[in-house]
Amino acid sequence: MKVLQKTDEYTIYQKRSGRYAVEGADKKIINGDEKVSILVAAGVVKQAVAKPAPVEEPAVEEAPAEEAPAEETPAEEVVTEAAPAEEAPADEVPAEAAPAESADEEAK
């Protein structure tokens, strides 16, 4: 290991693999966040800072003054509205009963 920087508090080494080791004054290896903060403060490594995510503003659509803006319905509402429409109205004769009546009429 090659000594990069030595202070009273710690010693920074560079390993043959290219990684760094930080040894405290008590001859114990320092790891974790403390090691990172020492390496960044010494200028050995640069700490990557995440860029803030771009804030997307909702698109504002201008509707002509004559037309009313169309309201969008969620998919759940569409499904619930379609379910009652599938049922036959009470005025209509069910498809199963219709052939039976016509068979009676033919017999007469």
C-alpha positions as CSV (number, residue, x, y, z in Angstrom):
1,M,0.0,0.0,0.0
2,K,1.2,3.5,-0.9
3,V,0.8,6.3,1.6
4,L,-1.1,9.2,0.0
5,Q,-1.6,11.5,3.0
6,K,-0.6,11.3,6.6
7,T,-2.0,13.6,9.4
8,D,-2.1,13.3,13.2
9,E,-5.6,11.9,13.1
10,Y,-5.4,9.4,10.2
11,T,-3.3,8.0,7.3
12,I,-4.7,7.5,3.8
13,Y,-3.4,4.6,1.8
14,Q,-3.9,3.6,-1.8
15,K,-4.1,-0.1,-2.5
16,R,-2.8,-1.8,-5.6
17,S,-6.4,-2.4,-6.6
18,G,-6.9,1.4,-6.8
19,R,-9.1,1.5,-3.7
20,Y,-8.3,3.5,-0.6
21,A,-7.8,2.6,3.0
22,V,-8.0,5.0,6.0
23,E,-6.2,4.1,9.2
24,G,-6.9,6.0,12.4
25,A,-4.2,7.3,14.9
26,D,-5.0,4.2,17.0
27,K,-3.9,2.0,14.1
28,K,-7.5,0.8,13.4
29,I,-9.0,0.9,9.9
30,I,-11.8,3.4,9.5
31,N,-14.8,2.4,7.3
32,G,-18.2,3.6,6.3
33,D,-19.4,7.2,6.2
34,E,-16.5,8.4,8.3
35,K,-14.0,7.0,5.7
36,V,-15.9,8.7,2.9
37,S,-16.0,12.0,4.6
38,I,-12.3,11.9,5.3
39,L,-11.5,11.0,1.6
40,V,-13.7,13.8,0.3
41,A,-12.3,16.3,2.8
42,A,-8.7,15.3,1.7
43,G,-9.7,15.7,-1.9
44,V,-8.7,12.2,-2.8
45,V,-12.2,11.3,-4.2
46,K,-15.1,13.3,-5.4
47,Q,-18.5,12.6,-3.9
48,A,-21.2,12.1,-6.4
49,V,-24.3,14.3,-5.8
50,A,-27.6,13.1,-7.3
51,K,-29.2,15.7,-9.5
52,P,-32.8,16.6,-8.5
53,A,-35.4,15.1,-10.7
54,P,-36.9,17.6,-13.2
55,V,-40.3,18.8,-12.1
56,E,-42.9,18.3,-14.8
57,E,-45.6,20.8,-14.9
58,P,-49.0,19.6,-16.1
59,A,-49.7,20.7,-19.7
60,V,-52.4,23.4,-19.8
61,E,-54.6,23.0,-22.8
62,E,-56.6,26.1,-23.8
63,A,-60.1,25.2,-25.0
64,P,-62.0,27.6,-27.2
65,A,-64.4,29.9,-25.4
66,E,-67.4,28.4,-27.4
67,E,-66.8,24.8,-26.3
68,A,-67.0,23.5,-22.8
69,P,-63.9,21.5,-21.7
70,A,-64.4,17.8,-22.0
71,E,-64.3,15.9,-18.7
72,E,-62.2,12.8,-18.6
73,T,-63.7,9.8,-16.7
74,P,-61.4,7.4,-15.0
75,A,-61.4,3.8,-16.3
76,E,-63.1,2.6,-13.1
77,E,-66.2,4.7,-13.8
78,V,-66.4,3.5,-17.4
79,V,-66.4,-0.1,-16.2
80,T,-69.1,0.6,-13.6
81,E,-71.3,2.5,-16.0
82,A,-71.0,-0.3,-18.7
83,A,-72.1,-3.1,-16.3
84,P,-75.8,-2.0,-15.9
85,A,-76.1,-1.4,-19.7
86,E,-75.5,-5.1,-20.3
87,E,-78.7,-6.0,-18.5
88,A,-81.8,-6.3,-20.6
89,P,-84.5,-3.7,-19.9
90,A,-87.7,-4.9,-18.2
91,D,-89.8,-4.0,-21.3
92,E,-88.1,-6.4,-23.6
93,V,-88.8,-10.1,-23.6
94,P,-85.8,-12.3,-22.7
95,A,-84.4,-14.2,-25.7
96,E,-85.2,-17.6,-24.0
97,A,-88.9,-16.8,-23.7
98,A,-89.4,-15.6,-27.2
99,P,-89.0,-19.0,-29.0
100,A,-91.5,-20.6,-26.6
101,E,-94.2,-18.1,-27.4
102,S,-93.7,-18.4,-31.1
103,A,-94.0,-22.2,-30.7
104,D,-97.3,-21.8,-28.9
105,E,-98.6,-19.5,-31.6
106,E,-97.7,-22.0,-34.4
107,A,-99.6,-24.7,-32.6
108,K,-102.9,-22.8,-32.7
